[in-house]
């Protein structure tokens, strides 16, 4: 299946584009997606936290992704 991942903040800067389309196996989990992205883009592995949102809600590691899901990669945010 093909999934599209929207990227924000430093994740967008590391990858170099606002979104990416990936071929993922059926049954891919949020944790599996993160592992794949950290392998493909080693700069992501250096972030102290990185969250996956699916359909506008933070996803647990075991959430299974589907082709039509709205998926976003959300880096750590600092405020002041």
C-alpha positions as CSV (number, residue, x, y, z in Angstrom):
1,X,0.0,0.0,0.0
2,X,1.1,3.6,-0.5
3,X,0.9,6.0,2.4
4,X,1.5,9.7,2.5
5,X,3.1,11.3,5.5
6,X,2.9,15.0,6.2
7,X,6.0,16.4,7.9
8,X,6.3,19.3,10.2
9,X,9.0,21.4,11.9
10,X,12.5,20.0,12.0
11,X,11.3,16.7,10.5
12,X,10.3,18.6,7.3
13,X,13.8,20.2,7.3
14,X,15.6,16.9,7.8
15,X,13.6,15.2,5.0
16,X,13.7,18.3,2.7
17,X,10.0,18.3,1.7
18,X,6.6,18.8,3.3
19,X,5.4,15.3,2.7
20,X,6.5,11.9,1.4
21,X,4.8,8.9,-0.1
22,X,6.0,5.5,1.0
23,X,5.3,2.0,0.0
24,X,4.4,0.1,3.2
25,X,3.4,-3.4,3.8
26,X,-0.2,-4.2,4.8
27,X,-0.5,-4.1,8.5
28,X,2.3,-1.5,9.0
29,X,2.2,-0.1,12.5
30,X,3.0,3.5,13.6
31,X,6.2,2.1,15.3
32,X,7.2,0.3,12.1
33,X,6.7,3.5,10.1
34,X,8.9,5.4,12.6
35,X,11.6,2.8,12.3
36,X,11.5,2.9,8.5
37,X,11.7,6.7,8.5
38,X,14.6,6.8,11.0
39,X,16.5,4.3,8.8
40,X,15.8,6.2,5.6
41,X,16.5,9.6,7.2
42,X,19.2,9.2,9.9
43,X,18.7,12.8,11.1
44,X,15.3,11.8,12.4
45,X,16.9,9.3,14.8
46,X,18.7,12.2,16.5
47,X,15.4,13.8,17.6
48,X,14.7,13.1,21.3
49,X,11.0,12.4,20.5
50,X,8.9,12.0,17.4
51,X,5.2,11.3,17.3
52,X,2.9,9.9,14.7
53,X,-0.6,11.3,14.3
54,X,-3.2,9.3,12.4
55,X,-6.4,11.0,11.4
56,X,-5.7,14.0,13.6
57,X,-5.0,12.0,16.8
58,X,-1.7,10.9,18.3
59,X,-1.2,7.2,17.5
60,X,0.1,4.5,19.9
61,X,3.0,2.4,18.6
62,X,0.7,-0.5,17.7
63,X,-1.9,1.4,15.6
64,X,-2.2,-0.2,12.2
65,X,-1.9,2.2,9.3
66,X,-4.2,2.2,6.3
67,X,-3.7,3.6,2.8
68,X,-6.4,6.4,3.2
69,X,-5.3,7.5,6.7
70,X,-4.1,11.0,7.2
71,X,-0.7,10.5,8.7
72,X,1.6,13.2,10.1
73,X,5.1,13.1,11.7
74,X,5.3,15.6,14.6
75,X,8.7,16.5,16.1
76,X,9.3,17.8,19.6
77,X,8.0,21.4,20.1
78,X,9.5,23.9,22.4
79,X,7.8,27.0,23.6
80,X,8.7,30.0,25.6
